[in-house]
Amino acid sequence: MVKTILIGAGLLFIAVLFMGVKIFFTKEGKFPDIHIGDNKAMQERGIGCATSQDAQMRSKTSPVKLMLKSKNHK
């Protein structure tokens, strides 16, 4: 049981090491940016991340608030 877990952990470590060779062992190695807002194809379609879209929606003034602030509203 313990031997199986140790072998599995060792294989997992080796797999992660092989997947990250460029990242771990080169000066220019860095993790890829997978943020939706930085993806060119998504930018062309006008799609951003949920946080950015939420901030945009919160910055817009509500039509109800505009109506309540207008001088014509009684």
N, C-alpha and C positions, 0 to 999 in steps of 0.2 A: 504494500500500500504506500508506504513512505517512499520506496524506491521509484514507484510509478510517478508520484507527485514530483520528485526531484528531477526525473528524466523529462517530464512535461515542462517544468519550469525552465530547465536548461534549453530545451528546444525552442520554447517561446522567446527566451533571451537571445538566442542565436538568430531567430527570425527577425526580431526587432532590430538587432544589430545590422543585419544584411539590408533591411529596408531603409535604414538611416545612415548608410555608409557615407553618402555625399554630405549629409547634414552634419554628421559627427566628426568627420575627418578632413574637411576642406575648410579653408579660410572663408570662402564665400558661401558656405553652407548655411541655409536658413530654412525654416519651415515654410511651406507654400502658404500664401495668403488665400484662405478659402472664404473670406468675407463676401457676401453677396453683393454689397455695394461697390466692391472693387472689380467685379467681373464685367468685362467690356460688353459681352453679349447682353447681360442683364441691363446695363446702363443704356444700351441702344433701344431696348424695349421700354425703358422708363421704370424698371423694377428696382427697388431698393430694399434694404433690410427692414425688418419690422420696426426697429428702433427709429430709423430715419423717417419712415413713413408716419409713425406715430407723432414724431416731433413736427413734421410738416402739417399734419392735421390739427394739432394743438395750436399751431401758430396762426391758423386761419380764424377769422372772426365769425362767430355764429350769426346767421341771418336773423335769428330771434333777438340776439343782443343788439344788432344794428337797428332793428325795428324799435326796440325799447328805448334806445338812445335818441332816436329821431325826434324832431320837434313836432312832427305831425301826429305822433302817438299821444293819446290822451288817457 
